[in-house]
Amino acid sequence: MSVVTQPVPHTPDPFVAACPTREVLDRIGDRWTVLVLLVLAEGTHRFTALQRRIDGVSPKVLTQTLRALERDGLATRRVHAEVPPRVEYDLTPLGATLIDVVRELDTWARTHIDAVVAARAAYDAGSAGAVGSTGPTPPSTKAGSVDIETRRSVPPK
């Protein structure tokens, strides 16, 4: 059974809620997807090799990520008729077109991690306004204060 895909009937615009490019951006922007793509860019890998290389990923999440990449045409899964079965994953030509972009994200993250960590620390210390936040820190009130994360009132202690 083959799946027939319909072309996007309009110019792709991820700012439109119904545009399928949002799903693609969600897939590409997922942290596990980025890491799997970076590892597969090195060549063919078995599931256990991917799991060993990507510290912290659970087997369930890795399986879901690989299936989603396969569904989107970015990775292939090859099962070799052996006992026990040997399964290998690789990038497709379409997936390979993403590698330069993903490597740039990786380079940016490695280059700017110290600045990001410093910005987080400053924000968490309550000086978010001094680090270029988009608005003032929520003010405290006599009745209580406002939780910065949830923007909800916190009763006084």
Summary of the structure (lengths in Angstrom):
residues: 157
radius of gyration: 21.7
end to end distance: 63.6
largest distance: 70.8
contacts: 347
relative contact order: 0.09
helix: 46%
strand: 13%
